[in-house]
Amino acid sequence: MFAWNCARGSTRLERAIGVKTNPERGGHVRDVYVRDVTVGQAADAVIEVALNYENKDTGPHFPDVGGHRYSQSACRTGASGRST
């Protein structure tokens, strides 16, 4: 997946970039490239990688996540409420 030169913002935005999987789903999430993303406000996180989505942490297919690159991105206001 490639994302570049993007802007995200909403008063209801929980996270700007989210990867979600769990051991019941399994599979591969590889080669994610994110660059030059500007986020106005994110309530929880700018980037979240959840390996236990839906609170499922056991199962036969543990997810394979790797090869992610995040660079030159910025968030104006994060979970702390402070401007960055």
N, C-alpha and C positions, 0 to 999 in steps of 0.2 A: 504494500500500500504506500502511496506517495501523497503527501499533503504539503503544499508550500504556498507561500504568499497568500495566506488566508487570515480572516479576522472572525473571531467568535465573540459574541457578547449578548447577554440577556440578563435581566434582573432575576431570572429563574434558572440560570445555567448552573448545574451542579459541578460538572467537570467539562473541560474543553475537549480532551482526548481520552477515550476509554477503551480498554481492551478487556473483554470479559470471557472467562471460560471456567470450567470446573472438571473434576475427574469423571463425572458422568458423561460430559460432552466429549472430552478429550480433544484430539486434533493438534494442529500446528498453527501457531500465530508467529510468522517469521517475516523478516525483512520489511519492517515498518520504518519509513523515513518521513520525518516531520521537520520542516525548516521554515523559518520566517513566519511563524504564526503569532498573531497578536490577539490576546484575550483581554477583554475589558474587565470582566469580573467573573470569578468562579467561586462558588460557595464551599465546595469540598476540596477540590484539587484541580490543578491544571492538567496533570497527567495521572491516570489511574490504571494500573494493571492488576486485575483481580483474578487470581487463580482459584478462588472458591466462590464464584458467582452463585447467588441464591443460597449462600451459607452451606454449600455442599463441598466437603473437603475429603471425602472418600469416594472411591469408585474405581472401575477397572481401567480407565484410560487417562492417566495423569497427563495434563496438557504440556506441550512442548512450546515454550515461548522464548524467542531469542532473535538476535540480529536487529534490534531496534536502535534507531539513531534519532535523537532529538537535538536540534541545534538552533541557535539564533532566534529564539522565541521569547516573548515577554508577556507578563500579566500585569495589568494596572492595579487591580485590587484582588487579593487572595482571601483565603478562609479567615485570616486574622483580622481582616478589615482594613489593613494598612496598605497604602499605595506602595508599589514597587517600581 
